Amino acid sequence: MRADYVVSALDDQRLRTGGKYLSVTGVDAKSFDRLIVPNMVSGSTTALRRGEILVDRDHVVNDGWSVGSTVPVTCPDGSSGRLTVGGVCRNSEVLGSVRTKQACSERSDCTAAR
């Protein structure tokens, strides 16, 4: 593979918050903004490297979230935690409405969200 190639696996999960399911896409935080350039409304894609999440604008309108908001979540295994919003971007038809670094989404025990 040539050094100028960038790849990232995607990991989709469904977490619960506020009584509804939340579609979360785990991405490689280091290469995400080199592969996909989201149209950011506020915050930055570097928030992923800090373990924060990027959310679509729909969550701002429908859930009252903004940069710095903490979102209580319940993971598939029943454990719970909180995720911090680090950026808001325009809605994407390619990815879920919430993006997080893969290390967070891969942990079924929600350790990263505590």
C-alpha positions in Angstrom: 0.0 0.0 0.0 1.3 3.5 -0.9 1.9 5.9 2.0 -0.6 8.5 0.6 -3.5 6.1 1.0 -5.8 6.6 4.0 -8.4 4.1 5.2 -10.8 3.8 8.1 -13.1 1.0 9.1 -16.6 2.0 10.1 -18.2 0.5 13.2 -22.0 1.0 13.6 -23.7 0.7 17.0 -27.0 1.6 18.5 -27.0 3.2 21.9 -30.0 4.4 23.8 -30.5 8.0 25.1 -33.7 9.6 26.3 -35.8 6.5 25.6 -34.8 6.3 21.9 -32.1 4.6 19.9 -29.1 6.6 18.7 -27.2 5.4 15.6 -23.5 5.8 16.3 -20.7 5.4 13.7 -17.2 4.6 15.0 -14.5 6.0 12.8 -10.7 6.2 12.9 -10.2 9.6 14.6 -6.8 10.1 13.1 -7.9 9.8 9.5 -11.5 10.8 9.6 -11.1 14.4 8.4 -8.7 13.2 5.6 -11.4 10.8 4.2 -14.6 12.7 4.8 -14.8 16.5 5.1 -17.9 17.1 7.1 -19.5 20.5 6.8 -19.0 21.7 10.4 -21.5 24.1 12.0 -19.6 24.4 15.3 -16.7 22.6 17.0 -14.1 20.6 15.1 -13.3 17.1 13.9 -10.3 17.0 16.2 -12.9 16.5 19.0 -12.9 12.8 17.9 -9.3 12.5 19.0 -10.3 13.7 22.5 -13.0 11.0 22.7 -15.8 13.5 22.0 -18.6 12.9 19.5 -19.7 14.8 16.4 -23.4 15.1 15.9 -25.7 16.1 13.1 -27.6 19.4 13.3 -30.9 17.4 13.8 -29.7 16.7 17.4 -29.2 20.4 18.0 -32.8 21.1 16.9 -34.5 18.0 18.3 -32.5 17.3 21.4 -31.1 20.7 22.4 -27.5 19.4 22.1 -24.6 21.8 21.4 -20.8 21.7 21.7 -20.0 20.8 25.3 -23.3 19.1 26.0 -23.1 15.7 27.8 -25.3 13.0 26.5 -26.3 10.1 28.8 -26.2 6.8 26.9 -27.0 3.1 27.6 -24.9 0.6 25.7 -26.0 -2.7 24.2 -24.8 -4.6 27.3 -26.9 -2.4 29.6 -24.0 -0.4 31.0 -24.3 3.4 30.9 -22.1 6.4 30.5 -22.0 9.9 29.2 -20.6 11.2 25.9 -19.6 14.9 25.3 -20.5 16.7 22.1 -17.3 18.1 20.5 -18.8 19.3 17.2 -21.9 19.8 15.2 -22.0 19.2 11.5 -24.6 19.3 8.7 -26.7 16.1 8.4 -25.0 13.2 6.5 -26.6 10.5 4.5 -23.4 8.5 4.5 -22.8 8.2 8.2 -25.0 7.8 11.3 -26.2 10.9 13.0 -23.4 10.6 15.7 -19.7 9.9 15.1 -17.2 8.7 17.6 -13.7 7.3 17.6 -13.7 3.5 17.1 -12.2 2.9 20.5 -15.4 4.2 22.1 -17.8 2.4 19.9 -16.0 -0.9 20.0 -16.3 -1.2 23.7 -19.4 -3.1 24.5 -19.1 -2.1 28.2 -19.3 1.7 27.4 -16.0 2.3 29.4 -15.2 5.2 27.1 -18.5 6.9 27.8 -18.0 6.9 31.6 
